Amino acid sequence: MLSYQLQSAIKDLETLITLSQEDITDIKEANHNPQFDRLAIKEEKIKSFEQKKAMIDREISKLMTQHPAMPLSELLDNEQHQQLDSLKEHLSTLREVNQQYAKMVLSVGSFYNALLERLVPTQMQGYQKVARLEASFLEVRV
């Protein structure tokens, strides 16, 4: 059961890594709609991974409770050790890919905010940003 959960969690991480890499490719090409379309899939995979991780934790806890005198390294077989190592590597890879994606998202967001500020200058009124009077660059004529 533990091996199955580990393998399934690794597959979820592989899918999340692939989806995040596709997001990076799309953000470079300013192709935003596919990124939004993948959000639901990513959320589903994250939930799935969290559930599987909880099951992995329960299985390991159960093993340790059943054999309190034995260290964890002796409770797991070689395949399970390899799967745990692979899980750690995939988590690390996902973290790196997400950091790269986050940097790009912040850069694009900053660019759009700067562009918007140039088009429609704002000022703070209390806790709200409002357009300045000189920002009325649109004129309607009838």
N, C-alpha and C positions, 0 to 999 in steps of 0.2 A: 504494500500500500504506500509506504514512504517513497519508494523508488518511482512509482507511478506519479505521485504528486510532485516530486522533484522534476521529473521529465516534463510534465504538463506545465509547471511554472516556468521552466526554461523556454518552452515553446511560446508562452505568452510574452516573455521578455524579448525573444527574437522578433516577434510580430511588432511589438512596441518600438524596437530599434529600427526596424524597416520602415514603419510608418513615420517615425521622426526624421529619418534620412530623406524620405520623400518630401516631408514638410520643408526641409532645408533646401532641397532642389527647387521646390515650388516658390519659396520665398525669394530665392535668387533670381527667378524668372518673373517675379511679381504676379504669380499665378495664385491668387488667394482663395478662390472658390474651392479647389480640391482640398485645401487645408481645412476649411470649415466643414467640408463633407466628411473628413476623416475624424473629426472630433468625437462623434458618437462611438465610432469603432474603438478609438483609443480609450475612452472612458469605460467601455465595456471590458476591454482587455485589462485595464488597471483593476477594476473590481474583481475580475476573474483571478488575477494574480494575487490580490490581497486575500481572497478566500482560500486559495491553494496554499499560500504562505501560512495562514492560520492553521490549516490542516497539518502542514509540515511541522509547525511548532507543537501542536497537540501530539502528533505521533512521536516526536523526539522526547517530549515530556513524559509520555506514557512509557517509553522504553527506559528512560532514566528512573522513573518511579518503580518499575518492575525489577530493575537491577541497580539499586542504589550504590552498591559497592564498586561497580564497574565504571571506568571512565567512558565518556562518549565515544572516544576513538576506537574502543573495543566493541561497542554496541553496533556500530555500523560496518557494513561490508565495504570492500574496495569500490564497487560500483557506486554505492551511495556517497562515499567520500568524493569520488570523481564528480558526481552530480552536484554535490554541494560546492565544490570548487568551481564548476562550470556556472552554477547559479551566481556565485560571487563575481565571476568575470563578466557575466552578462549584465548584472546590476551596475558594475563599474562602467561598462561600455555605454549602457543607457544613460547613465549620469553624464558622461562626457558628451554624448550626442545631444542631450537636452540642454547642456550648458552652451554648446555651440549654437543651437537653435534659439535659445533665450537671448544670446548676444545679438543675433540678427533681428529678432523681434523688437528688442529695445532700440536698435539702430533705426529700423524702419518706423517705429512709433515716434521716435524723436524727430525724424525727418518730417513726417506728416504733421506733427504738432508745431514744428518750426514754420512749416509752410502755411499752415492754418493761421498761425499768429501773424505772419506777414500779410496774409490776405485780409484777415479780420482781427485787428489788434484788440486786445482785451485789457481790462484793468480789474483789480480786486475791489469789490464793494462788500465789506464785511468778510464773509467766508465764501462768497460767490464771485466767479469771473463773469464779467459782463462786457459786451462790446462797447468800445469807446465811441463817442459821438462822431469823431472824424472817420470812423470805420464804415460809414454808410456810403459805400462805393457804388451801390446799385441805385439807379434812378428809374422810376417808372413814369412813363409819359403816356398820356391818353390822347 
